[in-house]
Amino acid sequence: MSMFDQLKSGPVVKFEKLRPNQINPGDVFGRLTARWETKVEKGRTWRWCRCTCGKEGWFAETRLRSSQNVSCGCAFKEKFGIEKKI
């Protein structure tokens, strides 16, 4: 197949199989919104998330799916009125 024929037929797009509980950018977990960045460390997949309070950080995807992480810690502080002391 010539290059011209490939251009006529259009680009070949491969769709990867979606995992049943795959986390996509923009998914919301409590106060956390998933972003594009991911990393794998020690067999766990981590997702960069932004909290509604403005803080950002890495959160394990398993903890996001199971609702163990719903905020960066600001919800706990609001609920119990705890301020970080230095």
MOKAWO-V938144 format. One record per residue. RES is the residue in one letter. PHI is phi in degrees with one decimal (999 if undefined). NEAR is the number of other C-alpha atoms within 8 Angstrom. D_FIRST is the distance of its C-alpha to the first C-alpha in Angstrom with 1 decimal. Layout:
# MOKAWO-V938144
{{RES:PHI:NEAR:D_FIRST} {RES:PHI:NEAR:D_FIRST}}
This chain:
# MOKAWO-V938144
{{M:999:4:0.0} {S:-79.8:5:3.8} {M:-63.6:6:6.7} {F:-64.6:6:8.2} {D:-64.0:8:6.2} {Q:-65.2:10:7.0} {L:-67.3:8:10.4} {K:-66.1:6:11.0} {S:-78.2:6:10.7} {G:89.4:6:12.8} {P:-71.4:6:13.4} {V:-88.7:4:13.6} {V:-112.1:4:17.3} {K:-100.0:4:19.1} {F:-104.7:4:22.7} {E:-79.0:4:25.1} {K:-66.9:4:27.8} {L:-82.9:5:30.9} {R:-72.2:5:34.0} {P:-59.0:4:36.9} {N:-114.5:5:39.0} {Q:-68.5:6:36.5} {I:-95.8:7:38.0} {N:-111.3:8:36.0} {P:-57.1:8:37.0} {G:98.6:7:39.7} {D:-65.7:8:41.2} {V:-111.4:8:45.0} {F:-126.9:12:47.3} {G:65.6:8:50.9} {R:-97.3:9:51.1} {L:-96.5:13:48.0} {T:-115.5:13:44.6} {A:-70.1:15:41.5} {R:-109.7:11:39.4} {W:-72.1:8:35.9} {E:-71.4:6:37.0} {T:-135.2:8:37.2} {K:-148.8:7:38.2} {V:-120.1:8:38.9} {E:-136.4:7:42.1} {K:53.2:4:43.8} {G:81.5:5:41.7} {R:-109.2:8:42.4} {T:-96.4:11:40.1} {W:-113.2:12:41.8} {R:-122.2:14:41.0} {W:-77.0:13:42.2} {C:-127.7:12:44.4} {R:-118.1:12:46.6} {C:-87.4:12:50.0} {T:-65.9:8:51.7} {C:-78.7:5:54.3} {G:109.6:6:51.7} {K:-76.9:8:51.5} {E:-127.5:9:48.2} {G:-178.2:8:47.5} {W:-88.0:8:45.6} {F:-135.4:11:46.2} {A:-68.1:10:45.2} {E:-60.8:11:42.9} {T:-63.5:7:45.1} {R:-73.4:10:48.1} {L:-68.2:12:46.5} {R:-63.8:9:45.5} {S:-90.3:7:49.0} {S:62.4:9:50.7} {Q:-79.4:7:52.5} {N:-115.3:11:51.4} {V:-118.4:11:52.1} {S:-158.6:10:52.9} {C:-79.5:11:53.2} {G:126.3:6:56.9} {C:-68.8:8:58.2} {A:-65.5:9:58.8} {F:-62.5:9:61.0} {K:-64.0:10:62.9} {E:-67.9:8:63.5} {K:-65.0:6:64.6} {F:-104.3:6:67.1} {G:65.3:7:67.9} {I:-94.4:7:67.1} {E:-107.3:5:66.7} {K:-71.4:4:65.3} {K:-106.9:3:68.2} {I:-98.3:2:67.9}}
